[in-house]
Structures are given as structure tokens and as C-alpha cells.
Amino acid sequence: MDLIDCLVYTKMLARYLQVYGGEYSESSLDCLYELFLKSIPTENIPAVLEIGGGCFPAFSKYFDEFQREHNMGGTITTYDSRLITNKLGNIKLHKENLYEDMSVQSYDLIVGIMPCDAKELIVKKATLEHKEFFIAMCGCTHYDGFSIPQGAW
């Protein structure tokens, strides 16, 4: 995560706290994932695929715990080549990228929480294979040489 990512993340968190109340703490970041979880219709979604979950797929962790707490019996699978853990709850972890030629037919929902460059793949795979999807944009530019003039925001 670079500085711009951190600033965008902080702005999202600040906005959440402004709307829903509360003060910043270490657990405030948890609130952001809970907000994303509340934004997804979780009924009748037994198989979830998260693409670009990062080195520690926190959203997948929250979704897994939600499924278990509500006896939903579903599964969540995460693909990211940067994973640093090989076991996390009931999550199926794949320390690799998901590619265009890989099928997502066995999933009901494709999720990307601040997936950066993976957002295009998520939209493409979901569209081609007729799958529901949810993306929480990161707000990063990800273009070399891109700079925002001082005070432009």
C-alpha cells in the first residue's frame, strides 16, 4: 500500500465515522469492512470469490465469520499472489492471481475490496460468465507518471 492508497483509505474511514458516528481507533478499520459486508446482499450467496484480497484478506475473514455466525454454510475463496498466510478460517486461499482463462462458474458472487488493477478483470469475468459482483474502489490512479496538481481535489 503506497501513500496515496493510505490517504484514500483514511478518507473512506473518516467518511464512515462521520456518517455512522464513532472515533478513530485500531478497530475503526474493522468498521469499514463491516460496511462493505452490509452493502452486499448476503442471502442465497453460498459461494463467494474475492479477487485481489491482499496479503491478508481481511474482507474474506469478515465474510467467513458472518457466514459461520448465521449458519449460512457457504464458502469464500480468495485469490491473491501476495498472500502471506496459508490458513484463515474456512477460506479457500490461492496464492496466485486469477487469470482471464480461469472459470468463475462455481461462484455466485465475485468481490473486490480495493482490488486496484484487478477491477477490470472482475467486471470482465462477471459480465462474461453472468455473475453478480461487488467492487469497493480504492481510488488509486495506478498510472506511472500521473500526478495531481496541488489543490486540484
C-alpha positions as CSV (number, residue, x, y, z in Angstrom):
1,M,0.0,0.0,0.0
2,D,1.5,3.3,-1.0
3,L,0.9,6.8,0.4
4,I,-2.0,7.6,-1.9
5,D,-3.7,4.3,-1.0
6,C,-3.3,5.2,2.7
7,L,-4.8,8.6,2.2
8,V,-7.8,7.3,0.2
9,Y,-8.3,4.6,2.8
10,T,-8.2,7.2,5.6
11,K,-10.7,9.4,3.8
12,M,-13.1,6.4,3.4
13,L,-12.7,5.6,7.0
14,A,-13.2,9.2,8.1
15,R,-16.4,9.4,6.0
16,Y,-17.7,6.2,7.5
17,L,-17.1,7.6,11.0
18,Q,-18.7,10.9,10.1
19,V,-21.9,9.2,8.8
20,Y,-22.2,6.4,11.4
21,G,-20.5,8.0,14.4
22,G,-17.6,6.9,16.4
23,E,-14.0,7.8,17.0
24,Y,-10.9,6.6,15.2
25,S,-9.3,3.6,16.8
26,E,-7.5,0.5,15.7
27,S,-10.8,-1.3,15.3
28,S,-12.1,1.5,13.1
29,L,-10.7,-0.2,10.1
30,D,-12.9,-3.2,11.0
31,C,-15.9,-0.9,10.7
32,L,-15.0,-0.3,7.0
33,Y,-15.1,-4.0,6.2
34,E,-18.3,-4.3,8.1
35,L,-19.8,-1.5,6.0
36,F,-18.8,-3.3,2.8
37,L,-20.3,-6.5,4.1
38,K,-23.6,-4.7,4.9
39,S,-23.6,-3.4,1.3
40,I,-23.7,-6.9,-0.2
41,P,-27.0,-8.9,-0.3
42,T,-25.8,-11.9,1.6
43,E,-28.9,-14.1,1.3
44,N,-28.6,-17.0,-1.1
45,I,-25.0,-16.4,-1.9
46,P,-23.3,-19.7,-0.9
47,A,-20.1,-19.3,-2.9
48,V,-18.1,-16.1,-2.9
49,L,-14.9,-15.3,-4.7
50,E,-12.7,-12.4,-3.6
51,I,-10.1,-11.3,-6.2
52,G,-7.2,-9.2,-5.0
53,G,-7.7,-9.7,-1.3
54,G,-4.2,-8.5,-0.5
55,C,-1.6,-10.1,1.7
56,F,-4.1,-10.7,4.5
57,P,-7.7,-11.0,3.1
58,A,-9.5,-9.1,5.9
59,F,-12.8,-8.9,4.0
60,S,-12.8,-12.6,3.3
61,K,-12.2,-13.1,7.0
62,Y,-15.2,-11.0,7.9
63,F,-17.4,-12.7,5.3
64,D,-16.3,-16.1,6.5
65,E,-17.2,-15.2,10.1
66,F,-20.5,-13.8,9.0
67,Q,-21.4,-17.0,7.2
68,R,-20.5,-19.1,10.2
69,E,-22.3,-16.8,12.7
70,H,-25.5,-17.0,10.6
71,N,-25.2,-20.7,9.8
72,M,-25.1,-19.9,6.1
73,G,-22.9,-22.8,5.2
74,G,-21.3,-21.0,2.3
75,T,-17.7,-20.8,1.1
76,I,-15.4,-18.0,0.3
77,T,-12.3,-18.3,-1.9
78,T,-9.6,-15.7,-2.2
79,Y,-7.1,-15.3,-5.0
80,D,-4.0,-13.1,-4.5
81,S,-0.4,-13.8,-5.3
82,R,0.7,-11.6,-2.3
83,L,-1.0,-13.8,0.4
84,I,1.2,-14.2,3.5
85,T,-1.0,-16.8,5.2
86,N,-1.9,-20.3,4.2
87,K,-4.7,-20.9,6.7
88,L,-7.5,-18.5,7.7
89,G,-10.8,-19.8,9.0
90,N,-12.8,-21.7,6.4
91,I,-11.4,-19.6,3.5
92,K,-10.0,-21.4,0.5
93,L,-6.8,-19.5,-0.2
94,H,-5.0,-19.4,-3.5
95,K,-1.6,-17.7,-3.5
96,E,-1.8,-16.9,-7.2
97,N,-3.5,-14.4,-9.5
98,L,-6.8,-15.2,-11.2
99,Y,-6.4,-15.0,-14.9
100,E,-8.9,-14.4,-17.8
101,D,-8.8,-18.1,-18.9
102,M,-9.9,-19.3,-15.5
103,S,-13.6,-20.1,-14.9
104,V,-15.6,-18.5,-12.1
105,Q,-18.8,-20.5,-12.9
106,S,-18.7,-22.2,-9.5
107,Y,-19.2,-18.9,-7.7
108,D,-22.3,-16.9,-7.0
109,L,-20.7,-13.5,-6.3
110,I,-17.3,-12.0,-7.2
111,V,-15.9,-9.4,-4.8
112,G,-13.1,-7.0,-5.0
113,I,-12.4,-4.8,-2.0
114,M,-10.0,-2.1,-3.2
115,P,-8.6,-4.5,-5.8
116,C,-6.6,-1.9,-7.7
117,D,-5.7,-3.3,-11.1
118,A,-7.9,-6.4,-10.7
119,K,-11.1,-4.4,-11.0
120,E,-11.2,-4.7,-14.8
121,L,-10.8,-8.5,-14.6
122,I,-13.6,-8.7,-12.0
123,V,-16.0,-6.8,-14.3
124,K,-15.0,-8.7,-17.4
125,K,-15.3,-12.2,-15.7
126,A,-18.6,-11.3,-14.0
127,T,-20.0,-10.0,-17.3
128,L,-18.9,-12.8,-19.5
129,E,-19.9,-15.6,-17.0
130,H,-23.1,-13.8,-15.9
131,K,-22.1,-13.4,-12.2
132,E,-23.1,-10.9,-9.6
133,F,-20.2,-8.7,-8.4
134,F,-19.3,-6.0,-5.9
135,I,-16.3,-3.7,-6.1
136,A,-15.3,-1.2,-3.5
137,M,-13.0,1.1,-5.5
138,C,-9.6,2.1,-4.0
139,G,-9.4,5.5,-5.6
140,C,-5.8,5.0,-6.8
141,T,-4.7,6.1,-10.2
142,H,-2.1,3.3,-10.8
143,Y,-0.7,5.1,-13.8
144,D,3.0,5.8,-14.0
145,G,3.8,9.5,-14.2
146,F,0.3,10.5,-13.1
147,S,0.3,13.4,-10.7
148,I,-2.5,15.6,-9.3
149,P,-1.8,19.3,-9.3
150,Q,-1.5,20.9,-5.8
151,G,-5.0,21.8,-4.6
152,A,-6.8,20.1,-7.5
153,W,-9.1,17.9,-5.4
